[in-house]
Amino acid sequence: MLKKIFFVSRAFPFSLVIYPGSGPEFGEAYGWEVRYLDEMARTTCDIGIVENRLREGDLDILEHFLSAPSGVRYPIFFKVSDPDMPASPHRSTRYVFEQKDRPGVHYLSVYDPIGPAGDFFASLSASRVVRAPFPYDVRREVDRPIAGRSRQVFVSGARSRRLYPFRESVFRRFTINPIARSALARLPHPGYPDIGGTLRHTVIRDKYVEYAAHYTHFLLDPSRYGVELMKYTECAYAGSVPVGMIPRSLSSTVAHCFLGSNCRTLELLRTVRMPIDEMEAIANAYRGALRVARDPARLNTELDDQISRLL
C-alpha cells in the first residue's frame, strides 16, 4: 500500500467545522497519518494529500514546497470537496486550482466530477484526478432500536432552491402543509462558524447522528449535482431508513435498500406508517451496504490502484 500523508493547515480552526468530512478527521477515517502543512518539506512519503481549508500563510508553505524540482519531492493531491469549489472567490481556494498542470500536482475529488469541478478536471493536461469518497467509520454508528423511535422523516441541511431543489420542496411542504408537517422532523442548519458565521445550535458531528437516530427515517438529497454527500453515510450511522434520492455513485449499491421518493404528502404518511420489521430490514441492509462499499481498507486499495494507473 502506498504511504499517504494527509496534510492540514495548522492555522485553520477545524474544531469549528460542523461535520467530520473536512480536516484531520477525514484523513483519520481513511487511516492516513495526519501532519501539518509546515511539516511537508521534512516528510517522507509516497503521496501527499492536502486538505483545501487553507489560510494565507499556508500558501507560502505550499509555494516553498512546490518550488523544489519535481524529481526530488513527492507528488501531492489537492482535495476537492465541492462541485462548486472552482468558482470560489477566496484566494486560498483559487490557489488550489491555479496550480493545475504544475509538475507533481494532482487532485483528489470526494465527489464525481460534475459542475464547475467537472469542467475544471476536463481542462487538465498534466495533472491527474482520483476519487476518494467519504469513508465509513463504524465507530460513529448509533445503535437505537427502530421500534423506540418517532415515526417521522428527519430533514436537515442548508436551504437553497438552486443547490438543493428536492430538499427545498420538502422544507416548503413542512412550512405550509400541517399534514406533511406531522410526518417530518426538521432540524435547522447550524451555520458555518469556521468561516465566521454564527453557530445557531450545537447538534453537530456525533450529536447530529445521535439526534437523527431518534427518528425512523432520514431524508437524503444528492443536491442538483447528484453527488454522494456525507449525509448518506450519516444516515447509515444513525441506523435510519433512507428516503429520497440516490446519488449516482451509490445507484448500484443501495438501490435494494433505499426508499426512492418525491416525498409528496400521502407518500410521506405511507412511509412513516410502514411496519417496524420492514423499517428494520431496510435500515440494516443500508448500513451493511455502506459498511462494505465505503470500507476504508477497500477505498484505500481502490485509491492506490487509481494512483498507480495515473502516475
Protein Blocks (a to p, Z undefined) as FASTA:
>chain_A
ZZddddddfkbcfklpcbfkecjklmmmnopacddfklmmmpccfbdcddfbdcfklmmm
mmmmmmpcfklcccdddddfbfklmmpcbfklmmmmmmgoiahiacddfbdcehjllmmm
mmpmklccddddddddfklpccddfklpccddddeddddfklmmmlmmmmmmmmmmmklm
mmpccdddebjfknopacfbfcehjlmmmmmmmpfbdcddebjnopacfklmmmmmnopa
cehjddfklmmmmmmmcccdehiaklmmmmmmpcfklmmmmmmmmmmmmmmmmgfklmmm
mmmmmmmmmZZ
